[in-house]
């Protein structure tokens, strides 16, 4: 018994759908090929990880106070955060560098 043409194509369509579902996700929207500067990345990292304590009305030194420090003083302050286990100790070195770029602006 031979299947009608419309049923013979069904396995191919299913396979095409499965392959499409497994393809990589599309890149984030925005300008293709352009990435955020270290300072822009640092600003996002600050908002995400530091803003609760160091933002307006937070518990830590204010953003203005932090921005007044030198790059080396910022690096020391981040590395020697007064509360062990806080977020700065969990950030990779490149993200700490981005934070410093943002705070040095």
Biopython code that builds the backbone (N, CA, C, O; Angstrom):
import numpy as np
from Bio.PDB.StructureBuilder import StructureBuilder

atoms = [
    (1, "UNK", "N", (0.849, -1.181, 0.000)),
    (1, "UNK", "CA", (0.000, 0.000, 0.000)),
    (1, "UNK", "C", (0.892, 1.239, 0.000)),
    (1, "UNK", "O", (1.788, 1.383, 0.831)),
    (2, "UNK", "N", (0.635, 2.084, -0.905)),
    (2, "UNK", "CA", (1.410, 3.315, -1.042)),
    (2, "UNK", "C", (0.628, 4.467, -0.410)),
    (2, "UNK", "O", (-0.569, 4.623, -0.653)),
    (3, "UNK", "N", (1.335, 5.293, 0.426)),
    (3, "UNK", "CA", (0.688, 6.431, 1.084)),
    (3, "UNK", "C", (0.507, 7.582, 0.098)),
    (3, "UNK", "O", (1.312, 7.759, -0.816)),
    (4, "UNK", "N", (-0.556, 8.360, 0.294)),
    (4, "UNK", "CA", (-0.738, 9.544, -0.548)),
    (4, "UNK", "C", (0.436, 10.516, -0.333)),
    (4, "UNK", "O", (1.065, 10.506, 0.726)),
    (5, "UNK", "N", (0.721, 11.335, -1.319)),
    (5, "UNK", "CA", (1.849, 12.274, -1.286)),
    (5, "UNK", "C", (1.784, 13.179, -0.053)),
    (5, "UNK", "O", (2.813, 13.454, 0.566)),
    (6, "UNK", "N", (0.607, 13.634, 0.301)),
    (6, "UNK", "CA", (0.504, 14.562, 1.440)),
    (6, "UNK", "C", (0.889, 13.896, 2.760)),
    (6, "UNK", "O", (1.312, 14.591, 3.684)),
    (7, "UNK", "N", (0.758, 12.588, 2.877)),
    (7, "UNK", "CA", (1.162, 11.877, 4.085)),
    (7, "UNK", "C", (2.639, 11.492, 4.057)),
    (7, "UNK", "O", (3.262, 11.345, 5.108)),
    (8, "UNK", "N", (3.201, 11.329, 2.856)),
    (8, "UNK", "CA", (4.625, 11.004, 2.754)),
    (8, "UNK", "C", (5.503, 12.183, 3.160)),
    (8, "UNK", "O", (6.637, 11.983, 3.596)),
    (9, "UNK", "N", (5.009, 13.382, 3.027)),
    (9, "UNK", "CA", (5.796, 14.577, 3.362)),
    (9, "UNK", "C", (5.741, 14.870, 4.866)),
    (9, "UNK", "O", (6.577, 15.619, 5.372)),
    (10, "UNK", "N", (4.789, 14.301, 5.579)),
    (10, "UNK", "CA", (4.615, 14.560, 7.007)),
    (10, "UNK", "C", (5.885, 14.300, 7.825)),
    (10, "UNK", "O", (6.245, 15.156, 8.634)),
    (11, "UNK", "N", (6.589, 13.160, 7.661)),
    (11, "UNK", "CA", (7.816, 12.955, 8.445)),
    (11, "UNK", "C", (8.869, 14.042, 8.176)),
    (11, "UNK", "O", (9.571, 14.466, 9.095)),
    (12, "UNK", "N", (8.977, 14.485, 6.935)),
    (12, "UNK", "CA", (9.952, 15.537, 6.620)),
    (12, "UNK", "C", (9.577, 16.842, 7.307)),
    (12, "UNK", "O", (10.452, 17.544, 7.813)),
    (13, "UNK", "N", (8.303, 17.174, 7.334)),
    (13, "UNK", "CA", (7.859, 18.399, 8.010)),
    (13, "UNK", "C", (8.116, 18.318, 9.510)),
    (13, "UNK", "O", (8.539, 19.299, 10.122)),
    (14, "UNK", "N", (7.865, 17.163, 10.097)),
    (14, "UNK", "CA", (8.124, 16.996, 11.533)),
    (14, "UNK", "C", (9.605, 17.160, 11.845)),
    (14, "UNK", "O", (9.979, 17.813, 12.820)),
    (15, "UNK", "N", (10.443, 16.558, 11.003)),
    (15, "UNK", "CA", (11.885, 16.672, 11.207)),
    (15, "UNK", "C", (12.345, 18.114, 11.068)),
    (15, "UNK", "O", (13.183, 18.574, 11.845)),
    (16, "UNK", "N", (11.813, 18.829, 10.094)),
    (16, "UNK", "CA", (12.161, 20.241, 9.910)),
    (16, "UNK", "C", (11.768, 21.049, 11.142)),
    (16, "UNK", "O", (12.519, 21.921, 11.580)),
    (17, "UNK", "N", (10.596, 20.765, 11.702)),
    (17, "UNK", "CA", (10.155, 21.474, 12.905)),
    (17, "UNK", "C", (11.056, 21.199, 14.094)),
    (17, "UNK", "O", (11.365, 22.108, 14.865)),
    (18, "UNK", "N", (11.482, 19.946, 14.248)),
    (18, "UNK", "CA", (12.374, 19.596, 15.358)),
    (18, "UNK", "C", (13.734, 20.264, 15.209)),
    (18, "UNK", "O", (14.293, 20.763, 16.187)),
    (19, "UNK", "N", (14.266, 20.277, 13.998)),
    (19, "UNK", "CA", (15.565, 20.927, 13.778)),
    (19, "UNK", "C", (15.461, 22.420, 14.069)),
    (19, "UNK", "O", (16.357, 23.002, 14.681)),
    (20, "UNK", "N", (14.374, 23.032, 13.632)),
    (20, "UNK", "CA", (14.174, 24.465, 13.895)),
    (20, "UNK", "C", (14.057, 24.763, 15.380)),
    (20, "UNK", "O", (14.538, 25.796, 15.847)),
    (21, "UNK", "N", (13.427, 23.871, 16.119)),
    (21, "UNK", "CA", (13.265, 24.087, 17.558)),
    (21, "UNK", "C", (14.580, 23.944, 18.304)),
    (21, "UNK", "O", (14.736, 24.498, 19.393)),
    (22, "UNK", "N", (15.521, 23.216, 17.740)),
    (22, "UNK", "CA", (16.804, 22.991, 18.403)),
    (22, "UNK", "C", (17.884, 23.974, 17.952)),
    (22, "UNK", "O", (19.014, 23.913, 18.437)),
    (23, "UNK", "N", (17.555, 24.859, 17.048)),
    (23, "UNK", "CA", (18.572, 25.800, 16.575)),
    (23, "UNK", "C", (18.880, 26.815, 17.659)),
    (23, "UNK", "O", (18.053, 27.037, 18.543)),
    (24, "UNK", "N", (20.060, 27.442, 17.613)),
    (24, "UNK", "CA", (20.426, 28.406, 18.650)),
    (24, "UNK", "C", (19.465, 29.584, 18.684)),
    (24, "UNK", "O", (18.861, 29.955, 17.677)),
    (25, "UNK", "N", (19.344, 30.151, 19.860)),
    (25, "UNK", "CA", (18.482, 31.323, 20.031)),
    (25, "UNK", "C", (19.042, 32.491, 19.241)),
    (25, "UNK", "O", (20.241, 32.568, 18.973)),
    (26, "UNK", "N", (18.165, 33.382, 18.880)),
    (26, "UNK", "CA", (18.610, 34.568, 18.152)),
    (26, "UNK", "C", (19.390, 35.472, 19.083)),
    (26, "UNK", "O", (19.139, 35.484, 20.288)),
    (27, "UNK", "N", (20.348, 36.242, 18.535)),
    (27, "UNK", "CA", (21.109, 37.159, 19.377)),
    (27, "UNK", "C", (20.197, 38.213, 19.967)),
    (27, "UNK", "O", (19.122, 38.478, 19.430)),
    (28, "UNK", "N", (20.622, 38.827, 21.085)),
    (28, "UNK", "CA", (19.798, 39.866, 21.707)),
    (28, "UNK", "C", (19.538, 40.988, 20.727)),
    (28, "UNK", "O", (20.351, 41.265, 19.845)),
    (29, "UNK", "N", (18.393, 41.631, 20.891)),
    (29, "UNK", "CA", (18.058, 42.736, 19.998)),
    (29, "UNK", "C", (19.037, 43.880, 20.201)),
    (29, "UNK", "O", (19.760, 43.928, 21.195)),
    (30, "UNK", "N", (19.049, 44.777, 19.267)),
    (30, "UNK", "CA", (19.993, 45.889, 19.301)),
    (30, "UNK", "C", (20.832, 45.843, 18.056)),
    (30, "UNK", "O", (20.541, 45.084, 17.132)),
    (31, "UNK", "N", (21.859, 46.639, 18.022)),
    (31, "UNK", "CA", (22.715, 46.685, 16.856)),
    (31, "UNK", "C", (23.604, 45.459, 16.824)),
    (31, "UNK", "O", (24.384, 45.221, 17.747)),
    (32, "UNK", "N", (23.485, 44.685, 15.762)),
    (32, "UNK", "CA", (24.290, 43.475, 15.629)),
    (32, "UNK", "C", (25.759, 43.841, 15.565)),
    (32, "UNK", "O", (26.140, 44.800, 14.893)),
    (33, "UNK", "N", (26.583, 43.076, 16.264)),
    (33, "UNK", "CA", (28.014, 43.306, 16.229)),
    (33, "UNK", "C", (28.495, 44.347, 17.226)),
    (33, "UNK", "O", (29.698, 44.454, 17.467)),
    (34, "UNK", "N", (27.592, 45.110, 17.805)),
    (34, "UNK", "CA", (27.999, 46.115, 18.774)),
    (34, "UNK", "C", (27.768, 45.563, 20.172)),
    (34, "UNK", "O", (26.711, 45.007, 20.468)),
    (35, "UNK", "N", (28.759, 45.724, 21.017)),
    (35, "UNK", "CA", (28.587, 45.289, 22.393)),
    (35, "UNK", "C", (28.700, 46.512, 23.294)),
    (35, "UNK", "O", (29.203, 47.561, 22.890)),
    (36, "UNK", "N", (28.230, 46.355, 24.498)),
    (36, "UNK", "CA", (28.270, 47.455, 25.451)),
    (36, "UNK", "C", (29.713, 47.747, 25.837)),
    (36, "UNK", "O", (30.549, 46.844, 25.885)),
    (37, "UNK", "N", (29.992, 48.996, 26.107)),
    (37, "UNK", "CA", (31.322, 49.370, 26.579)),
    (37, "UNK", "C", (31.494, 48.838, 27.997)),
    (37, "UNK", "O", (30.508, 48.512, 28.658)),
    (38, "UNK", "N", (32.742, 48.745, 28.472)),
    (38, "UNK", "CA", (32.943, 48.304, 29.858)),
    (38, "UNK", "C", (32.180, 49.181, 30.861)),
    (38, "UNK", "O", (31.633, 48.670, 31.838)),
    (39, "UNK", "N", (32.143, 50.493, 30.621)),
    (39, "UNK", "CA", (31.432, 51.381, 31.547)),
    (39, "UNK", "C", (29.930, 51.108, 31.525)),
    (39, "UNK", "O", (29.278, 51.149, 32.568)),
    (40, "UNK", "N", (29.371, 50.826, 30.327)),
    (40, "UNK", "CA", (27.945, 50.503, 30.237)),
    (40, "UNK", "C", (27.649, 49.178, 30.925)),
    (40, "UNK", "O", (26.648, 49.048, 31.631)),
    (41, "UNK", "N", (28.515, 48.201, 30.719)),
    (41, "UNK", "CA", (28.358, 46.911, 31.400)),
    (41, "UNK", "C", (28.467, 47.097, 32.904)),
    (41, "UNK", "O", (27.713, 46.499, 33.672)),
    (42, "UNK", "N", (29.419, 47.939, 33.319)),
    (42, "UNK", "CA", (29.606, 48.213, 34.736)),
    (42, "UNK", "C", (28.391, 48.872, 35.355)),
    (42, "UNK", "O", (28.031, 48.570, 36.493)),
    (43, "UNK", "N", (27.748, 49.782, 34.610)),
    (43, "UNK", "CA", (26.539, 50.439, 35.121)),
    (43, "UNK", "C", (25.440, 49.409, 35.351)),
    (43, "UNK", "O", (24.750, 49.448, 36.369)),
    (44, "UNK", "N", (25.278, 48.488, 34.404)),
    (44, "UNK", "CA", (24.266, 47.440, 34.554)),
    (44, "UNK", "C", (24.614, 46.525, 35.728)),
    (44, "UNK", "O", (23.735, 46.140, 36.499)),
    (45, "UNK", "N", (25.895, 46.179, 35.864)),
    (45, "UNK", "CA", (26.333, 45.340, 36.993)),
    (45, "UNK", "C", (26.077, 46.044, 38.316)),
    (45, "UNK", "O", (25.629, 45.419, 39.278)),
    (46, "UNK", "N", (26.360, 47.350, 38.372)),
    (46, "UNK", "CA", (26.126, 48.110, 39.594)),
    (46, "UNK", "C", (24.646, 48.075, 39.967)),
    (46, "UNK", "O", (24.287, 47.797, 41.111)),
    (47, "UNK", "N", (23.782, 48.364, 38.967)),
    (47, "UNK", "CA", (22.345, 48.363, 39.237)),
    (47, "UNK", "C", (21.875, 46.996, 39.733)),
    (47, "UNK", "O", (21.077, 46.909, 40.666)),
    (48, "UNK", "N", (22.369, 45.939, 39.110)),
    (48, "UNK", "CA", (21.969, 44.575, 39.433)),
    (48, "UNK", "C", (22.486, 44.093, 40.779)),
    (48, "UNK", "O", (21.759, 43.458, 41.543)),
    (49, "UNK", "N", (23.746, 44.397, 41.063)),
    (49, "UNK", "CA", (24.433, 43.763, 42.193)),
    (49, "UNK", "C", (24.741, 44.689, 43.366)),
    (49, "UNK", "O", (24.898, 44.221, 44.493)),
    (50, "UNK", "N", (24.830, 45.976, 43.120)),
    (50, "UNK", "CA", (25.323, 46.888, 44.152)),
    (50, "UNK", "C", (24.304, 47.951, 44.557)),
    (50, "UNK", "O", (24.352, 48.478, 45.669)),
    (51, "UNK", "N", (23.390, 48.257, 43.650)),
    (51, "UNK", "CA", (22.478, 49.374, 43.840)),
    (51, "UNK", "C", (21.627, 49.312, 45.091)),
    (51, "UNK", "O", (21.293, 50.347, 45.667)),
    (52, "UNK", "N", (21.268, 48.101, 45.521)),
    (52, "UNK", "CA", (20.408, 47.987, 46.701)),
    (52, "UNK", "C", (21.058, 48.608, 47.938)),
    (52, "UNK", "O", (20.373, 49.219, 48.759)),
    (53, "UNK", "N", (22.362, 48.455, 48.071)),
    (53, "UNK", "CA", (23.059, 49.015, 49.237)),
    (53, "UNK", "C", (23.751, 50.342, 48.921)),
    (53, "UNK", "O", (23.846, 51.210, 49.788)),
    (54, "UNK", "N", (24.225, 50.503, 47.709)),
    (54, "UNK", "CA", (25.012, 51.687, 47.378)),
    (54, "UNK", "C", (24.263, 52.703, 46.529)),
    (54, "UNK", "O", (24.829, 53.726, 46.143)),
    (55, "UNK", "N", (23.003, 52.431, 46.239)),
    (55, "UNK", "CA", (22.182, 53.372, 45.489)),
    (55, "UNK", "C", (21.601, 54.421, 46.416)),
    (55, "UNK", "O", (21.988, 54.528, 47.580)),
    (56, "UNK", "N", (20.660, 55.197, 45.882)),
    (56, "UNK", "CA", (20.018, 56.264, 46.676)),
    (56, "UNK", "C", (19.362, 55.666, 47.921)),
    (56, "UNK", "O", (18.522, 54.772, 47.816)),
    (57, "UNK", "N", (19.739, 56.148, 49.066)),
    (57, "UNK", "CA", (19.143, 55.700, 50.326)),
    (57, "UNK", "C", (19.566, 54.313, 50.766)),
    (57, "UNK", "O", (18.930, 53.717, 51.636)),
    (58, "UNK", "N", (20.630, 53.794, 50.178)),
    (58, "UNK", "CA", (21.095, 52.453, 50.526)),
    (58, "UNK", "C", (21.885, 52.428, 51.820)),
    (58, "UNK", "O", (22.055, 53.454, 52.477)),
    (59, "UNK", "N", (22.366, 51.240, 52.181)),
    (59, "UNK", "CA", (23.082, 51.070, 53.446)),
    (59, "UNK", "C", (24.584, 51.330, 53.321)),
    (59, "UNK", "O", (25.233, 51.651, 54.316)),
    (60, "UNK", "N", (25.141, 51.199, 52.130)),
    (60, "UNK", "CA", (26.579, 51.364, 51.952)),
    (60, "UNK", "C", (26.926, 52.771, 51.516)),
    (60, "UNK", "O", (26.045, 53.624, 51.401)),
    (61, "UNK", "N", (28.217, 53.024, 51.268)),
    (61, "UNK", "CA", (28.608, 54.341, 50.751)),
    (61, "UNK", "C", (27.858, 54.633, 49.459)),
    (61, "UNK", "O", (27.611, 53.727, 48.664)),
    (62, "UNK", "N", (27.499, 55.889, 49.249)),
    (62, "UNK", "CA", (26.711, 56.275, 48.089)),
    (62, "UNK", "C", (27.515, 56.151, 46.798)),
    (62, "UNK", "O", (28.742, 56.052, 46.822)),
    (63, "UNK", "N", (26.817, 56.158, 45.695)),
    (63, "UNK", "CA", (27.452, 56.107, 44.387)),
    (63, "UNK", "C", (28.412, 57.280, 44.217)),
    (63, "UNK", "O", (29.503, 57.107, 43.675)),
    (64, "UNK", "N", (28.024, 58.460, 44.669)),
    (64, "UNK", "CA", (28.891, 59.634, 44.560)),
    (64, "UNK", "C", (30.179, 59.443, 45.356)),
    (64, "UNK", "O", (31.255, 59.830, 44.902)),
    (65, "UNK", "N", (30.072, 58.853, 46.531)),
    (65, "UNK", "CA", (31.251, 58.591, 47.357)),
    (65, "UNK", "C", (32.174, 57.602, 46.658)),
    (65, "UNK", "O", (33.392, 57.782, 46.646)),
    (66, "UNK", "N", (31.594, 56.562, 46.078)),
    (66, "UNK", "CA", (32.395, 55.559, 45.389)),
    (66, "UNK", "C", (33.061, 56.142, 44.148)),
    (66, "UNK", "O", (34.220, 55.836, 43.866)),
    (67, "UNK", "N", (32.343, 56.975, 43.406)),
    (67, "UNK", "CA", (32.895, 57.567, 42.190)),
    (67, "UNK", "C", (34.042, 58.531, 42.499)),
    (67, "UNK", "O", (34.844, 58.837, 41.616)),
    (68, "UNK", "N", (34.127, 59.008, 43.731)),
    (68, "UNK", "CA", (35.202, 59.928, 44.104)),
    (68, "UNK", "C", (36.521, 59.192, 44.373)),
    (68, "UNK", "O", (37.573, 59.827, 44.454)),
    (69, "UNK", "N", (36.474, 57.868, 44.510)),
    (69, "UNK", "CA", (37.686, 57.096, 44.789)),
    (69, "UNK", "C", (38.498, 56.874, 43.519)),
    (69, "UNK", "O", (37.953, 56.873, 42.415)),
    (70, "UNK", "N", (39.793, 56.689, 43.682)),
    (70, "UNK", "CA", (40.657, 56.359, 42.543)),
    (70, "UNK", "C", (40.394, 54.926, 42.107)),
    (70, "UNK", "O", (39.769, 54.156, 42.838)),
    (71, "UNK", "N", (40.865, 54.567, 40.924)),
    (71, "UNK", "CA", (40.694, 53.194, 40.420)),
    (71, "UNK", "C", (41.288, 52.176, 41.386)),
    (71, "UNK", "O", (40.679, 51.144, 41.667)),
    (72, "UNK", "N", (42.473, 52.472, 41.886)),
    (72, "UNK", "CA", (43.134, 51.539, 42.808)),
    (72, "UNK", "C", (42.372, 51.432, 44.120)),
    (72, "UNK", "O", (42.243, 50.339, 44.673)),
    (73, "UNK", "N", (41.867, 52.552, 44.624)),
    (73, "UNK", "CA", (41.088, 52.526, 45.863)),
    (73, "UNK", "C", (39.784, 51.739, 45.666)),
    (73, "UNK", "O", (39.345, 51.016, 46.560)),
    (74, "UNK", "N", (39.169, 51.892, 44.478)),
    (74, "UNK", "CA", (37.954, 51.132, 44.183)),
    (74, "UNK", "C", (38.242, 49.642, 44.143)),
    (74, "UNK", "O", (37.499, 48.840, 44.709)),
    (75, "UNK", "N", (39.341, 49.273, 43.464)),
    (75, "UNK", "CA", (39.707, 47.858, 43.369)),
    (75, "UNK", "C", (39.930, 47.288, 44.773)),
    (75, "UNK", "O", (39.468, 46.187, 45.074)),
    (76, "UNK", "N", (40.636, 48.032, 45.634)),
    (76, "UNK", "CA", (40.860, 47.580, 47.009)),
    (76, "UNK", "C", (39.544, 47.467, 47.778)),
    (76, "UNK", "O", (39.323, 46.504, 48.513)),
    (77, "UNK", "N", (38.671, 48.468, 47.598)),
    (77, "UNK", "CA", (37.387, 48.460, 48.309)),
    (77, "UNK", "C", (36.524, 47.272, 47.888)),
    (77, "UNK", "O", (35.854, 46.658, 48.718)),
    (78, "UNK", "N", (36.544, 46.952, 46.586)),
    (78, "UNK", "CA", (35.753, 45.826, 46.099)),
    (78, "UNK", "C", (36.347, 44.508, 46.591)),
    (78, "UNK", "O", (35.624, 43.634, 47.068)),
    (79, "UNK", "N", (37.650, 44.374, 46.473)),
    (79, "UNK", "CA", (38.309, 43.128, 46.899)),
    (79, "UNK", "C", (38.197, 42.910, 48.404)),
    (79, "UNK", "O", (38.096, 41.771, 48.859)),
    (80, "UNK", "N", (38.215, 43.980, 49.171)),
    (80, "UNK", "CA", (38.181, 43.884, 50.637)),
    (80, "UNK", "C", (36.828, 44.349, 51.171)),
    (80, "UNK", "O", (36.756, 45.035, 52.190)),
    (81, "UNK", "N", (35.775, 43.977, 50.484)),
    (81, "UNK", "CA", (34.428, 44.369, 50.901)),
    (81, "UNK", "C", (34.258, 44.012, 52.368)),
    (81, "UNK", "O", (34.651, 42.921, 52.781)),
    (82, "UNK", "N", (33.678, 44.909, 53.167)),
    (82, "UNK", "CA", (33.616, 44.681, 54.617)),
    (82, "UNK", "C", (32.817, 43.456, 55.046)),
    (82, "UNK", "O", (33.042, 42.941, 56.141)),
    (83, "UNK", "N", (31.914, 42.983, 54.237)),
    (83, "UNK", "CA", (31.131, 41.821, 54.614)),
    (83, "UNK", "C", (31.518, 40.656, 53.724)),
    (83, "UNK", "O", (31.163, 40.630, 52.545)),
    (84, "UNK", "N", (32.236, 39.703, 54.268)),
    (84, "UNK", "CA", (32.687, 38.543, 53.497)),
    (84, "UNK", "C", (31.493, 37.842, 52.868)),
    (84, "UNK", "O", (30.441, 37.709, 53.495)),
    (85, "UNK", "N", (31.659, 37.396, 51.628)),
    (85, "UNK", "CA", (30.594, 36.688, 50.935)),
    (85, "UNK", "C", (29.629, 37.590, 50.203)),
    (85, "UNK", "O", (28.717, 37.102, 49.535)),
    (86, "UNK", "N", (29.807, 38.891, 50.310)),
    (86, "UNK", "CA", (28.935, 39.804, 49.582)),
    (86, "UNK", "C", (29.188, 39.670, 48.091)),
    (86, "UNK", "O", (30.137, 39.000, 47.682)),
    (87, "UNK", "N", (28.382, 40.276, 47.300)),
    (87, "UNK", "CA", (28.421, 40.142, 45.848)),
    (87, "UNK", "C", (29.800, 40.398, 45.237)),
    (87, "UNK", "O", (30.192, 39.629, 44.359)),
    (88, "UNK", "N", (30.560, 41.414, 45.633)),
    (88, "UNK", "CA", (31.853, 41.625, 44.959)),
    (88, "UNK", "C", (32.754, 40.401, 44.982)),
    (88, "UNK", "O", (33.541, 40.200, 44.057)),
    (89, "UNK", "N", (32.657, 39.599, 45.999)),
    (89, "UNK", "CA", (33.500, 38.407, 46.097)),
    (89, "UNK", "C", (33.062, 37.314, 45.131)),
    (89, "UNK", "O", (33.820, 36.378, 44.875)),
    (90, "UNK", "N", (31.857, 37.417, 44.592)),
    (90, "UNK", "CA", (31.357, 36.411, 43.660)),
    (90, "UNK", "C", (31.491, 36.836, 42.207)),
    (90, "UNK", "O", (31.268, 36.022, 41.311)),
    (91, "UNK", "N", (31.848, 38.089, 41.951)),
    (91, "UNK", "CA", (31.961, 38.571, 40.573)),
    (91, "UNK", "C", (33.311, 38.198, 39.987)),
    (91, "UNK", "O", (34.328, 38.265, 40.678)),
    (92, "UNK", "N", (33.331, 37.799, 38.701)),
    (92, "UNK", "CA", (34.622, 37.516, 38.062)),
    (92, "UNK", "C", (35.415, 38.804, 37.860)),
    (92, "UNK", "O", (34.855, 39.900, 37.869)),
    (93, "UNK", "N", (36.709, 38.657, 37.678)),
    (93, "UNK", "CA", (37.612, 39.806, 37.570)),
    (93, "UNK", "C", (37.201, 40.758, 36.456)),
    (93, "UNK", "O", (37.287, 41.974, 36.628)),
    (94, "UNK", "N", (36.749, 40.225, 35.300)),
    (94, "UNK", "CA", (36.380, 41.116, 34.201)),
    (94, "UNK", "C", (35.172, 41.979, 34.568)),
    (94, "UNK", "O", (35.096, 43.131, 34.142)),
    (95, "UNK", "N", (34.222, 41.448, 35.352)),
    (95, "UNK", "CA", (33.067, 42.240, 35.762)),
    (95, "UNK", "C", (33.467, 43.278, 36.804)),
    (95, "UNK", "O", (32.920, 44.381, 36.813)),
    (96, "UNK", "N", (34.399, 42.950, 37.671)),
    (96, "UNK", "CA", (34.904, 43.940, 38.628)),
    (96, "UNK", "C", (35.587, 45.064, 37.852)),
    (96, "UNK", "O", (35.434, 46.236, 38.197)),
    (97, "UNK", "N", (36.342, 44.713, 36.805)),
    (97, "UNK", "CA", (36.955, 45.732, 35.946)),
    (97, "UNK", "C", (35.920, 46.641, 35.310)),
    (97, "UNK", "O", (36.123, 47.853, 35.232)),
    (98, "UNK", "N", (34.803, 46.067, 34.850)),
    (98, "UNK", "CA", (33.722, 46.874, 34.270)),
    (98, "UNK", "C", (33.105, 47.794, 35.312)),
    (98, "UNK", "O", (32.792, 48.947, 35.013)),
    (99, "UNK", "N", (32.925, 47.296, 36.537)),
    (99, "UNK", "CA", (32.408, 48.153, 37.620)),
    (99, "UNK", "C", (33.319, 49.338, 37.849)),
    (99, "UNK", "O", (32.851, 50.466, 38.008)),
    (100, "UNK", "N", (34.613, 49.091, 37.866)),
    (100, "UNK", "CA", (35.584, 50.159, 38.086)),
    (100, "UNK", "C", (35.529, 51.162, 36.949)),
    (100, "UNK", "O", (35.610, 52.367, 37.188)),
    (101, "UNK", "N", (35.392, 50.684, 35.696)),
    (101, "UNK", "CA", (35.258, 51.593, 34.550)),
    (101, "UNK", "C", (34.045, 52.501, 34.734)),
    (101, "UNK", "O", (34.126, 53.704, 34.489)),
    (102, "UNK", "N", (32.918, 51.927, 35.167)),
    (102, "UNK", "CA", (31.704, 52.713, 35.398)),
    (102, "UNK", "C", (31.921, 53.735, 36.515)),
    (102, "UNK", "O", (31.550, 54.900, 36.378)),
    (103, "UNK", "N", (32.519, 53.295, 37.608)),
    (103, "UNK", "CA", (32.703, 54.186, 38.753)),
    (103, "UNK", "C", (33.762, 55.259, 38.503)),
    (103, "UNK", "O", (33.751, 56.302, 39.156)),
    (104, "UNK", "N", (34.673, 55.011, 37.565)),
    (104, "UNK", "CA", (35.710, 55.982, 37.231)),
    (104, "UNK", "C", (35.222, 57.076, 36.279)),
    (104, "UNK", "O", (35.919, 58.068, 36.070)),
    (105, "UNK", "N", (34.062, 56.908, 35.716)),
    (105, "UNK", "CA", (33.564, 57.913, 34.748)),
    (105, "UNK", "C", (33.363, 59.242, 35.416)),
    (105, "UNK", "O", (32.951, 60.204, 34.766)),
]
sb = StructureBuilder()
sb.init_structure("model")
sb.init_model(0)
sb.init_chain("A")
sb.init_seg("    ")
for serial, (resi, resn, name, xyz) in enumerate(atoms, 1):
    if name == "N":
        sb.init_residue(resn, " ", resi, " ")
    sb.init_atom(name, np.array(xyz, "f"), 0.0, 1.0, " ", f" {name:<3s}", serial, name[0])
structure = sb.get_structure()
